[in-house]
Amino acid sequence: MSDYGYRPAPPPEDGRPQGRASGQGRAYGSASGGGSREPDYGWGGGPQQGRQQPQQQPPQSPRGGYGSAPGPQQRPQGPARGQYGTPPGGQAPVGRGSASVGGARPSGSASVGGARPAGSASVGGSGRASVGSASVGSAAVGSGAAGSASPGGAGRASVGSASVGSASVGSARPINLDDADERTGRAGGSRRAGRGPLNKDDLENGKKKRKRLGRKMLAAVIALGIIFVASVTVVATYFLQNTPELRDVFRKGESSAFYYSDGTTQAGAYGDTLRLQIDPGEAPETVTDALVALEDRKFWEHGGVDYIRTMGALVNNLTGGDTQGASTITQQYAGMYMDARDVISYDRKAREAALAIKMESEYSKTDIITAYLNMAYFGRGAYGIEAAAKNYFDVPLKDLTYGQAAYIVMQVKSPNGYYDPYYTDAYDEGAAKARWEFTMDALVETGQMKQSDRDAFTYEDIIASAATEFNASGSWGGNTDVGFIINEQDGYVFDELLDRYGITREMLKGEEESGKDGGYSITLTIDPEIQASLRSTGSRGDIAVKTNDEGQPIDEDGNPVTDVNQAERDLTDEGYAQFVNDNDQAALYEYDEYMMTAMVAIDPETGAIVGYYGGDDGFGVDKAGAESPHPPSSTFKMVTAATALEEGDSINSWFNGSSPREFESLKLEDACIGGGDYPNCTLRNGSQNSKVEMTLTEAIRQSKNTPMYSISEQYGASTILDTADRMGLSVMNQARLLQDDTGKDWNTSVNYVMHDDGTYTQHGTAVNPETGEAITDASGNWDVYAGIQVDEDCNPIVNTEGYFLYAETPTPCEIGGKGDTDPFYNHISFGQYPTSVRDMSSIYATIANDGLYNESHFIAEVKYKGEVVQPIRELESDQVIQTTTAQNLQWIGSEISGESSSGEDLGRDYFGKTGTWEAGGKDEDGNDYPDSYNAHAWYVGAIPQLSIAAWVGNLTSESDPIADIDGNKENVFGSNTAYPVWFTAMERILDAEDWDEEEWEGKDENAGNVTSWDIEKAGGPLEGGAFCAAKADDPLCAGQQDEQAQEDCEADGGTWDGETCQPGEEDPDDTGQPTDEPTGDESTAEDECDTLFPPPHCSEETETPTEESSETGNPGQND
């Protein structure tokens, strides 16, 4: 039931009575018509991004059933370009053709000299070299036709500026001797002396051996010279370099990452490449062993540069042996780091070596190999080993086998699909199998595997186990409970990044026109432990769907489906969607399965949103945000009380809390605003009938509506709205009855957005005024926050179909510009108009922070290329209400609680307020729900360190009723539904956080004036009421004192002369006891208390019920 027992009031400018509007309180964002039973929650959607199918172009899917939507699908881009697994850039696959001398190639390979012998081949992508073909850096080796070295200029070898580590790593292709015979003559083996005379072939072979030995000696001298020069360069460079960072190093075009407040736990990402980071020590041995065996067998021993390996590689490459590499894992990471920093210089290799040495002196081996595994691009759009495990085998990183790990790490050399059968055009099965076999054999050779264990793995089995579908998009995390903040469609973080930092989506992705490289690192304000507490408290699992006997989801025709969005929902008997309810830690675990909760936690001292739970899937409808507002009901009375205190009233000011109570502002010419029997236009405190006077403190604690309405009449609804705006309100919704040009009435829903300058703009579902096309959001649904056109009086304009007309720049309207009830009527005072859970948490955070408002926000820090990005706009922070006002509200709310889930007290100071609002929908027969049914329950409260707002409602339709823990729909209050949720979440957070106990300052009874304007406004004090009992000397009570004195005088047999009592004669027979029992026409004191308006001696006048007793002791009394 509502807090006042009647239906919603209209806006003042309408000037007409208004009943329940269709869809009042319903979750917005759905294009379905009002009254539909189609769930508006949006839980349990499909995968965040589209799943890839081999060699297919992905469809662009709209938001799926129940609000979920697969995001845009992306194929990994073209073949790789650059060194060390640089992401694809459209080049031809490495080594799939000849390579010229001196080019900076991933493998460092180059073809021989200028002239190519017949039948020769250039160095392949896997590092294989054909006979006699090798070069180092820019050093060209001359070669003659038919494979023989010709004398003269063609045979001169010049040594260029080759530097340390420039030779590439490769697996040798065995020499085909038969081919060699055809080109150079048969190469016979050498013979021992004494076995006979040497023939002509033996003599030729001897000459060739001497030539080869000479070439090797020359190569060794050249190599030594190169190493000497390079060493000097390395030493010189060492002292000029800063040590590379090991985290937050991104490449051009790389996705931007979102982290929890700890700065290390990744929550999601946005972009076209998937990047997942791990911490040191998280890489399993299968991965590190495979990487070391393949790339750098002495990694755990050297100091960053393997000089012996470098020398051997140079000699081998200069003499035409197998192409070998000298770069260690540390050097390779240095190279990746310089790629990310766009470092291009002639002495790059020397700088890599210098950086590697420096890294080894400052970081542990585990740190370095982890940094490598985080930085490397493994293909399939995957940055980092964890992303690769996900995209290649769809398994957790820790579960990778040696065979799978070998397959992944071998991709780094050519992450363009050359070793991956997923890319059918680029894949070379022979090369891929050979490289995998080489890696597996290396694991045996290095002692990491037994031969018998290695033999259990086959390449064919590994390929068969590889994932055929994967997420190639770098955007992820949207389908989680933090997805409402970061999902790529409409996550809140994107608007905040643009507003506070000037960072666009294009900049986050690194698109060329943005002028940025992507790779931003955004640290959110979301605390991982607080978020986990909210999730465990709120989550009730997936939406229940129908299944067959095998447990497979089925559609309406009974056919099995793989996409849960296509499955038929398993509805309750009343037609509501329901949860599977598989989380026994949920605060609502024992409640009906169609009920759900939303919570937002804010740090009062900073405004940081440290916990946000609007549901499990960020692609559904956010029950904590502005797209799904709820009537805040009695929780908003704290704002009304703040307004009264700011206007000069005191916590001890007096009010008439009678129910029903007449108000002139409820009367129109021939009807009552909000219902009622004209001309007696009254307001109620729930279903109570009572005549009572009370202080402001008692009015809040007993949750009376009539005093709140009177405050709004006195100071203006616009003043209350302004107070709320300053305290943290950003959006509020109103159902309005508007007329089009033909005079036809339309039920509409308007969203009011508050601005810092005391204005508001209006938003709603709009159409293009020129074309009539719907204005949609990023998900393809109606945009409920589209700007709308208004007339000169700031009234929204609707067309003849009942739609608003779109305004690209909505007109700002001044709060209160058209009077005290602009744009909301006095019913704002007790929370009729819907707002968000986030806003209510922000308002109470301001109270908890002694009246100092801090703007709520999701972003703690932004980094770009390791540097902190400074905001272009600072967060708002202002003392919006007096400190004494806030502290008095803390004291008032400290006595309002409910039924805790554990039956225990929180054990520290906190304050809060409960709230409930009536069900406004219709039952299955089309009848209005009883006034005793409630659809919304709240508890908003805070400790000094944290403010939490908790809402409970119906999953399917917010206008339909909820139930208490026993399933009773007539006994729902904030104290027995929302308060247990709040208490459970706060208790878990306190268990996780190391927070000291802090106490409130307490009340200040001297603040403000003890006013009684409402007593006078109500026609004077109630006869025998609490006001005159407490303030007998008040002038308003003078008449009552004379009346009471006369009554007492005459009761004693005296005579009242207008001023004094003249005693009468004594009755000698008076014993002080009644002589007669009351007759049937007389009434006892108990009978009098059962009347519609009980006299002052009844319980409500003599007792002061608490919030809890008033709710639980009388089902008709709302909170």
N, C-alpha and C positions, 0 to 999 in steps of 0.2 A: 504494500500500500504506500501511497505517497506520504510525505510528511504533513500534508494538510487535508487530504481526503478528497480533493477535487481534481479535475483534469487541468491540463496545462493552460496557462494564461496566454493571450495573444500579445504581440508587440503593441505599444501604445498607438502607433500611427495607423494601425488597422482599424481601431474603433469598432470592433465587432466581437461577439462572444466566440469562443473557440473550443471545440471538443478535442478528442484525441486525434492527432494527425496520423495518417497512415505512415507506418514505418518510423514513428517517433522512437528515437533511441536505438534504431537499428544500425548495425555496422555499415559504414559507408564504404564505397569502393566497389560495390557490386552493381552491375547494370540491370539486375533483375528487378521486377516490379515489386511494389509494396505488398505485404501480406503473403509472399511466397514462403513455403516451407523449405525451399532450397537453402541449405546451410550457407551462412554468410561468413563463416569463420576462416576457411581457407587452410585448414590443417592438412598435414600428411601429403604434401605435394610431391611431384616427381623429382628427379635429380635436378640439381641447380643448373647444370649446363647440359647441352645436348650430348648424346653419346655418339661417337664416331663409328662409321661403318667403312670398311676398306674401299678406297677409291670412289667414294660417293660424295656428292655435294649435299651438305646438311640442309634440311628445311628450317625455316624461321618459324618456330612454334609460338602461338599466343600463350598467354597465361593459362595453365591447365585448370582442371576441376578443383574446386575448393581453394582457388586463389593461388595455386602453385604454378610455376611456369618454368620450363626449361629455358635457359639463357641461350644466347647466340652460339651456334656451334662453330668451331674453328678447326681448320686443318693445319697441322704444322706447316710452316712455310717451306720454300724450296730448299735445295741443297745447301750444305754448310759452306761458309766462307771464312777465311781467317784461321787463326791458330787456336789450339787447345780447346776445341769444341765450341768455337764461336757459333752463335745461333745462325740458322740458315739465312742466306741473303740472295738467293737466286743464281749463284754460280753453278757451273757444271760440277759434277761430283769430283772430288779430289783424285787426281791421278788417272782419270778415265780418258786420258789423252796425253800428249807430250807436254813437258814443262820446260820452259826456257830457263837459261842460266840467270841467276841473280834475283829472280822473283821471290818475294816473301810468301812461300807456300806453307801450308800446315805441316807438311812432312819435310820440308826443306829439300825436296828432290829436284833434280834438274837433268835434262838430257845431255848427252855427250857432245861437247864441242859444237861445231857448226855443221860439219858433214856427218851424215848418219849412214852407217854401214847398211848394206842391204839386209833386210829382215830384222833390224834392231828395233827394240821397243823402249819407250821411255819408262821411267820409274812409276810403278803403279800406286794406286791409292793406298794399298796395304803396306807399302814400303818395299815391295819386291823390286829388285834391280836386274836388268838383263846383263848379259856378259859384257864386261868392260865399260859399262855406262854409269858414270857417277861424277858428280861435281860437288864442291863444297862452297857454299855461299856464292861469291861471284868469281871463284877460281875456275877457269875453263881449262879442260884437258883436251888437247887436240887428238883427233883420231882419223885414221885414213880409211879408205874404202876397203871392203872385204875383211875388216877387222884388224888389219895390220897397220902398225904405226909407220907413217911415211916420214922421211927426213925433211928437214927444212922447217919453214914457217908453220906448215900445217901441224907439225909435231911439237912446237914449242908450248910449254905449259906456263901460264902466267898465274900468279897468286894474287887474288884481290884482298879486299878487307874482310876476310872471314873472321868471325869471332867465336868465342868459346860456346860450344853447344849448338853450332849451326847445323850439324849433320843430323839427318832424321833417323828415327827408329824404324825398322822394318823387319819383316820376316823374310829370310832369303828364299828365292826361288831356285831349286836345284838346277844345275847346268845340265842341259841335254847334250850329251857327248855326240850323239848321232848328228844333231844339228851342227855341232862344232866341226865334225869331220867334213861336212859339206862346204863349210865356209873356209876353214883354215887347214884342212888336212888332218889325218888321224893323229891324235895325241897319244902316242904310246907311252908306257910306263918306263921308268929308269931301270937300268940293269946294273947288277953288282960287277965289280972287276973280277976278271978271271973266268967269267962264264962265256967268253967268246968275244970276238971283235964286235965293235959297235957298228951298226948299219947307219945308213943315211938319216933314218928317222931319229935314231938315238942322238946323233950329233945335233940335229935341229932342236930336239927337246932340251938338250943341254944348254944351247944358246938361249932358248926362251927362259929357262930357269934363271940364268944369270941376269937376263934383262929384268925379270920380275924382281929379283933380289935388289937390283940396282934401283928400280922404281920405288921399292919399299924403303930403301935407305934414304933416297931423296925425299920421299913423302914424310919420313920420320923427321928429317931435318926441317922441312917446311912446317910440319905440325908443331915442332918445338918452337919454331919462330912465332907461329901464330899464337901459341899458348903464352909465350913470353909477352908478346904485345898485349894480348887480351888480359893477362894477369895484371900488367901495369894499369890497364884501363879499369879493371875491376877494383883494384886497390884505391885508385883515385876516385872512382865513383862511389865507393862504399861510404865515404865520409860525407858525401853530398846528398844522400838519399834519406828520406823518412821511411821508417818501417811501415810496410803495408798493413792496413787494417785487415782483420780476419772476418768481420761481419759488416753487413750493410754496404756491400760493394756490388753494384748492379751494372749490367751492360746496357747499351743503347737499345731502346725498344723493349726493355724487360718490364715485367709486371711490377706494380707497386704493391707493397705488402702492408697489412694491418696487423698490429700486435696488441696484446693486452697491456695493461698498465705496467706490468713487470718489464716490458721492453724486449722480452725474449720469446714468450709464448705467442706463436702466430695464430691469429684468429681467422685470417682469410687474405684474399688478394684481389687485385683488379688489373686486367690486362689481357694480352694474347698468348702469354707463355706461362706455364705453371711453375711456380717456385715454392718449394718447401724447405725449411731450414731445420737442422738438427743441432743439438748441443754437443760439445766435446764428450767423447765416451759413448755416444748413442749409436755410432756406426757399428754393426756387428762384425765379428772377425771374418766372416765369409767375404764381406766387402773389402775390408782393409787388406786382407791377405791376397785377394785376387788383384787388387790395384797394385800393390807392391810387387807381386810376382810378375805382372805384365809390364809395368812402367819403370820400376826403380827398386831392384832387389836389395840394394844396400841403403834403402831409405832410413832404416832405423840406426844406421851406423855413421853415415857421412855428415858433414857439417853444412850441407846445403848444395855443394858442388862436388861431383864425383870426378876428380881429376884423372884418375886412371882410365875410367870409362870414356872420358872426353878424349884422351890421347888415343886410345884404341879406336874410337869411332872415327877420328880424323884420319888416322893412318889407313884404316880399312876403306874409308870412302875415297881417299886420294888414290889408292892403289886399285880401285875397281872392285873391291870386295862387296859383300852384302852391305846395303845401306843401313847404318846404325845411328842411333841417337844418343845424345849425351845429357839431355836435360833431365834433371831430377824432378821428382814430384814438387819439391819446393820451388825450383826454377819455373816449372810449368805454372804453378799458382802465381808466381811473380809476373809471368807473362799474361795470365788472365787478368791480373790486377791492372797491368798497364793497358791492356786492351780496353778495359772498362774506363780507364782514365784518359783514353785517346792519346797515349804516349807513343809518339812516332819519332825515332831518332836513329842516326847511323850507328850508334853504339848500343843499340837496344839489348843485344845479347849480353854485353858486359854489364849493363844495368840490371838485367835479370839475375845474373850471377851475384852481383853485389847485394841486391835485395834478398836473394835467397840466403846468403851468408848472414846478413843482418837479422833476418827472420829467425834463423836457427839459434841465434844468440839471445833472442828475447822471448821466443815462444817454445812451447813443448812440441814434441813430434805429434802428439795427439791433437793439439790445437791446429797444427798445420795441415794434417791430413783431413781433419774435419772441415777446415776452411776450403780445401780443394774440393771435397765432396759436395759442399754447399754451393760452390761457385761454378762447377763444371756444368756444361750443357750436354745432356745425354741423348738428345733427339726426342722425338714425339712431343715437342713443346715443353719438355721437362727440365727445369733448372734444379739441380740438387739431387742427391741420391735418393732422398725420400720420395720426391716427385717421380723419379724414374721407377722406383719400386711400384709405385701406384699405377703408372701409365704402362709399364711393360708387363707386369704380372698381377697387378691389382691385389697385392698383399702388403701387409705392414713391413716396414724395413727390416725389423728384427727377425722376420720369418724367411728372408731370402736364403736359398741354398747356395752352395758353392757354384753349381752349374748356372743358376740364375744370376748370381753376382758377377761371374765371369762374362756372361752375355751382356750385362749392362755396362760394366767398366770398359769393355772393348769398343763400345759405341762412341766414346769420347773422341777418338781419332777422326771419325767420319760420321758425325751425327745427322747425316742427311738422308739416311735410309740405305746406304751402301751395304750395311750389315743387317738390315732389318727387313724381313719379308713383308711387313705391312705396306711398304712402299714398293709396289711391284715393278715400277719402271726403273728404279735405281738399284734394286737389290741384286747383289752378286752372291749367289749361294755358295759357290766354291770358295771365294775369298772369305766370306763370313764364317763358314765352317772351319776353314784353316786357322783363322784368328782365334776362334773359340777353342779349338783343339790345342793350339799353342799356349793359350792362357791356362787351360786345365793341366797341361803337362808341366807348365812352369810351377804350378802349385805343388805338384809332386816333387819337382826338382828342388824346390825351396823348403821341403819338409813340412808343408802345411797340410798335405793330404797323403794318405796311403794309396798305393797304386790300386789296390782292390776297391777302395772307396771311389777313386777317380773313375774306374771302369764301370761303375754303376750309373754314371751319367752319360747320356748320348745327346748329340746335338739335335737329333730329330725330336727327342722327348722335350727338350727345352723349348724348341720352336712350337711344339704342340701345346705347351702350357702357357705360352705368351698370350696376353690379352688381345683380343681382336676389336674391342671397343675401349675407348679411353677418353678422358677429358683433356682435349688439347687446348682449351681456353685457360688463360691464367687467372680468370675470375673464379673464386671459390669461397666457400664459407657462407654463402647467401641462404642456404637451406638449413642453417643451424639456428639456435636461439639468439645469436647475435646478428643474424642475417638482416633483421630490420634496420640495423645500423649500417651494414656494409654491402648488402646485395647490390649487384651491378645495375639493376633496373631502377630502383628508387630508394636506395639506402640513404639514411639521413646524413651520413658523413660527407657525401658529395656536395650537398648544399652548404654545409659548414666549411668545407675546404675552400669553396669559391668565395663565400662571404668573408671569412676571417683571414684567408691566405691568398686569395686570388688564383687558386690552383684549379684548372679545369680538368675534365675527364681526359681530354686529348693530351694534356701534359702528363697525367698519371700514366698513360699508355706509352708516351714517348712518340706520338705521331709527329711526322716531320713538320707539319704546319704549326705545331705548338711551340717549336723552338726548344723543347726539352727532350731529354733522353728517356724519360720514364724512370722506373726504379726508385720511386719515393718510398720512404719508410715512415708510416704513420702509426704513432703510438696512441692507442685509445685510452680513455679514462676508465674503461671497464676493468674492474679488479677481478682476476680469475677466480679467487676464492668466494667473493661475494656473488659473482655470477653463477658459480656452481651451486651456491646455497639457494638462490632464487630458482634455478632450474630444477633442483631436486624437490623443492617445495611446491613448484607449480606444475611440472610436467605430469601428464596422465597418459602419456604414450600416444600412439597413432590413432587416427580415426578408425573405428571398427568397420570392416567391410565383410561382405558375404563370401564364404568359401565353399568349395566342394568337399567331398569326403577325403580327398588327398590333402586338404588344407590349402589348396591353390585359390587365389582370389578369382572371382567370377564376375562377369558383367550381368546386365539385366536379363540376358537370354540364357544365362547359365554357362557361358563359354569361359574357359580359363583365360586370364589375361596376365601379362607380365608387368604392366604398368598399373600400379595401385590406383592411379587417378581414373582409370577406365573401369574400375571395379564398382559394383553396386554397393552403396552404403548400407550398413546394417543399422536401421533406425529403431528407436524406441517405439512403444505402442502409441505414443503421442506424436510421432513423426519427427522426433529430434535426432540429429546425428549424435553419436556418443563416442567416447574414448574406449580403447581396449583396457585402460586403467591397470596397467601392468607395473606401475611404480608405487610400491608400498610405502615409499618415503614422502609421497605427495600429501600435503595437508588436507586435500579433499578426497583422499583415498576411500573413505567410508561414506562419501556422499554420492548422490545419483550421478551416473556416468556422463550425463549431458551437461554437467556444470563445469565451469573452468574459472581460472583466475589470471590476473595480470598484475605485475608489480614493477615499480621503479624505485631505485635507491639512489639518493643524492647526498654528496658530502656538503653539509651546510657551509662549511668554511671556505670552500672553493667553487661550489656550483657544479663540480664534476659529477657526471652521471656514472656511478661506479657499479651499478647493476641495472639490467634492463630485461624484463621478461614479458613479452607480449604474445608468446606462443613458441612452439618448438621449431617452426619453419618460417624463415624470414621471407618466403615468397607467399605466405598466406596473409590474412588480414591481421594487422597489428592491433591487438586489444589494449595495448598500453599507450598508443599514439593518437595523433590527431585525426587519423582516418577513421577511427572507431571511438568517438567520444561517448561518455556516459553521464547521466545526471549525477552530480556529486552529492546531491541531497544534503543531509545535515552536516557533512564535513565542511561545507561552504559557510556554515554559521560562524566559524572562526574568523572569516574575512569580514562578515557583517559586524561581529563584535569588535574587531580591530577598527572598523570605520567609526563605530560609536565612541570608542576610547580616544581615537584621534580627534574626534569632534568635541572632546571635552567631558564626556561622560566618565563614570567611574565603574569599577567592578561591583560597587555597592549601589549603583543607580537602580531605581525602582521601575518595574514594568508590570503591566496587566497581562497575565498569561492565560486569560480565560479562553475557553473553547466550548462552543463557537463564539466568535467575536466579530462584530460588524465593523467594516471599514468603508468609508465614503469612496475611496479610490477604486473599490471593486464595482461600483455602480455605474451603469450606463443609462441611457434613456429608458430602455424597456427590458434590460437584461443585466445579468451579473457576470463580470469577468471571471472566468474559471468555473462557472456553474453556480448552483445555488438557487434558492427560491426568491425571485425578485418580489418585493424590494428589499427583503432582508438579506443582503449580500454579505455573507459571512465567510470566515476562514476558520479552519479547525486545526487542532493539534492531533493529528491522526483521527481516531474515532472517539477521543475523550470528550466528555461533557463535564465541565468544571468551571468554577469561578475561583481564581487564585491570583495573588499578587506575589511577586518575587523579585529578587535582585538580578542583575545581568549575569552574575556568576551562576545562579540557580537556573536561569533561563537556558544557558548553554549546557550545563550539566544534565538538566532534565530534557533538553532538546525540544524546547517549545518553539512553534512556528510563529505564533501571533506576535510575540515581542520582536522577532526578527523583521516581520513585515512592517511593524510600526516604525522600526529604525529606518527602513528603506523609505517609508512615507516621509519621515522627518528630515532625513538628510539627502535623499535622492538615490534611486537605483543606479544612476550614472556615477554617483560618488562611490558606491560600493564597487562598481565595475572598475573605476579608476584605481581604487585601493588594491583590488585583485591584480590588475594589470601591473602595478608597480611591484607587487609581491611575487610575481612570477607567472601570471596567467598569460598565455599566448594565443589560445584559440577558444572559442565558445560557439555552440551551435544553437539554432533556433528554428523550430517549425513555424512556418508563416503561411497565412492564407492571403494570396495575392490575386489581383484581377488583371486580365489582359485588356487590350484595347476594346474588346467587344463587351466587357463587363462580366466575363465568365470567371468564376473563382477557381483557383488552383492551389492545392496543397504543395508547398515547397519546403526545402530544407536549405538554410543559409548558414554558411560557416563564416564567422567573424574573426578576422586576424588582427590582433592588437599590435600597435607600433609604439615606439619609444616616445614619440612626440604627443601622446594623448589622442591619437586618431586610430581609426579602424578601417579596414577595407573588407569588402564582402565577396564571397566566393561560393561556387556551387557548380552543379552540372550544367554546362552551357553548350550552345551550338554556335557555329560560325554565323554571324548575322547575314553574310553574303550568300553562303552556300547551303546553310542549314545542317552542315555536317557536325557530328558530335566532336567535342574537344576531349581527347583521351590522354591518359597518362602513359608512362613508359611501358606499362604492361598491356596496353590496348583496352583498358577499361575506362569508363567515364572518369574524368578528372574532377573529383569533388572539390578541389581547390583551384579550379579555373577562375580567373578574374571575371567579374560580371558587371554589366552596365547598370547604372542607377540613374534615377531622375534627379531633378534639381533639389529635391528634398531628401536625397540619399535613400530612396526606396528602390529596391531591385525591380528591374523591368523583365517581364515574361512575354514570350510570344504567344500566338494563338494555340500553340500545342503545349503550353505550360513549361517551356524551357527558358532558362536564362540566356541572355545574349552575351557572348564572349567579349571581354575587354582585355586587351593585351596589358594595359596599365590601368588597374582598377582605381577608381576615384577614392581618395582618403576622405573620411567623414570624421568630424570631431565628436568625441565621446561627450554626450550631454548637449550637443549642439542644438537639438530641438526640444530640450527640456530635461527634467529630472529622470524621465523614463526612456531615454534614448541611449542605446538601441534596445535595452531589455527592460521589462516591467519589474515591479516590486518583488515578484516571485523569485528573482535572482537571490534574494536575501536568505532563502533556505534551500538553494541548490537545485532549482528546477531545470536550468539550461545546461545541456551536456558539455563537458570538457574532457580533457585527457587525464589519464593516470599520471603521466609525466608532469603536467602542470600542477596537479594537486600536491605531488611530492615536492615540487619546487616552492610552492607557497608555504608549506609547512617547514621547509628548510630555512626559509627566511625567518619564520617565527623562532626556530631553534637557534638561529644565529643572531638572536637579540635584535631582530629587525633589519639587519644588514643583508640586502639582497645581492646574490652573486648569480650571474647568468648561467643557466644550465647548459652544458656542452658535452660533446663526445670526444673531442680531440685534446690530448695532452701535449703532444709534440709532433713536429714534422721534420724529417731530415731528407736532404737531397744530396746524393754523392757524399754522404757522411757528415755534411754540414747542416746545422740546425737552421731551419727556415723561420724567419721572423714573421709574425702575423702582421697583416696590414690594418687590422682593427683589433683593438684590445677588448677583452670581455667587460661587460658592464658590471659595475659594483657600486651600490649606493645604499645609504641609510634611508629606507623607504617608509618605515614607521618608527616611532620613538622606541628607545630601548625599554622603557617602562611598560609600554603597550605590549611588546613582545613577551616580556617577563611575566606580565599578568596573564597573558594567554597561556603561557607555559603552565602557570599555577592552576588556572581553570581546568586545562586539559589533563592535568596530572591525576585527577580523580575519575577519569573516564576510561574504562577498559572493557573487558569482556571475558569470555570463557577461553582460557588458554588450552592449547592442545595437550599439554602435559599436566595441567592442573596446578602448575607452579607459577610463582611470580618471576618476573624478569631479573630481579635482584639488583636493579639500578634505576635511577631516575629516568622517566620518560613521560611524554604527554601525547595525547591524541584525541580523536573524535570519531565516533561511529556514524554511519549513515545508511539509510535504505530508501528505495524509491519504488513506487507501485508498478505492477505489471500493466502495460497499456495495450497489449494485443488482444486477440480473441481466441477462444478455444476452438476445438474441432467442429463444433456446431455453429460457429459464427457468433457466439455470445461473448460479451465483455467479461473479462475475468473479475472475480469478486474483488472488492476494495482491499480485502485482507491479504491478497496475493502480492508479493514483491518480486521485481525482476532484477534489481541491483542492490548489492550490499557492499559497504565500504568500511575500511578502517584506515585512517591516515594518522601516522604518529612518528615521533622522533626521539632519539636520545641526542645528547649534544654533538656526537660525532656523525650521526646518520639519520636521514629522513627517509621513510619508506611509505609509499602509498600502495594499498592492496585493494583490488576490486574483485568481486565475484559475480558472475552472471551466467546466462544461458548460452551455450555454445552455438546453437543454431540461429536463434532469433533473440535479440537483446530485449525485445518488448515482452517476451514470454517469461513465466514465473520460474523461480528456483525454489529449492526446498532445504530444510534443515537436515541435520545428520540422520534423523529418523524418517526422512522422506516427507515430512509434513510441510505443505506449502503455506499454511496459515501461521507459521511460527518462525518466520525468517527475519532476522535482525542482523545488523552489522556485528553485534557482539557475539553471535553464535555461528557466523559463517566467515566473514572477512577477518575478524580479529584473530581467530585461530591460525589463519594463513599468515597474517602479519607477525604474530608471535613466533610461529615456527621458523619463519625466515630470519627474524632478528636473532632468535636464540642460536641458530646455526652460524650466523655471521659472527656473533660474539664468541662462539667456540673457535672459529677459525682465525679471528683477528686478536691481536694483543693490545687491546684498548683499555686504558685506565678508566675506572668509574669516575664520572663527573656529575656534579649536582647542579640543579638550576639555582639561580639566585633567589628565587622566591618572589612573592607578590609585593607590590607597592601600593598599599591602600590609600596613600596620600595623593596618588596620581589622579588627576581629573577632579570633577565635582560630583558629589552624590546628588544626582538630579532625580526629579520625579515628574518630568514633563509628560511621560506616557500615562501616569496615573491621572493627571489632570485631563489629558487628551481623551481618556476613556470615560470621562464623566465624573471623575472624582474617585476617592478611595472606596473600596468595597466595604459595606457595613460589617464591622467586626473583622475586617481583613488583616492580613499580615503587615501591611504598610503602617496603618495607624497603631497597631500593636507595638511596632518597633519605633515609631516616630510620633508618639502621642502629642508632642508639642508642635508638630508641623501645622501651619495654618490650614492646610487642607483637611486636617482631622478635627478642627475646632467644633464644627457642627456635630460630628459623631460623638465627641466627648460630652456635650450637653445632653444629647439623646440617651447616651448610656447612663449618665448620672440621673436623669429623670426616671429611666426604667428601673434603676436600682432603688431609687427613693420610693417610688410607688410600690415596688415589690416588697419593701419593708413596712408598708402601711403609711408612709409619709406623704407629704404634699409638696409638689414641685412648684415654686413660684417664678420660674424662669431663670433663676440664678442659683438659688439655694433650696435645700430640702428641709421642710418643716416636719419633724417627727410626729407620728400619730400615736394613739393610745396603744399600750401593750395588750396583747391577747393572752390572758392568763392560762388558756388551755393549749397554747402552742408548745408542742414537744420537740419541734425540729424535725419530725418525721412526716412524710405524706400521710394524709388520713384516708385518701381514696386511691384506688388503682385507676389508671387511665381508662376512659370509656372507649367504646369502639370508634367514636368520632375523633378521639385525640390521637396524637402520634408520639412515639418515643423518639429519643435522640437517634437511635439506630435507623428508625424509619425515615427520619429527616435526611440522613446521609445517603439514602437510596434515591433521592429525588434528582430531577434533572439539574438543578442548581443547588447543591448542598450548602448548608449554612457554614459559617467559619469554624465551628468547633470540630468539623469532620476531619478525617485523617489527612486529606491533602493539604489542609491548612496547618496542621500540627506537626506533620512530618515533612522531611525533605528527601524524597526518594533519589537515589543515585541513578546514573545512566543505566547501570545494569538492572537495578530493580524495576525501573520504569519500563524496561523493554521485556524482561523475562517474566515479570509478575503480571503484566496485563497485555495480552496479545493485541488489544486494540490500540495500545499506546505505541506510537512510533518513536524512533530515536531522535 
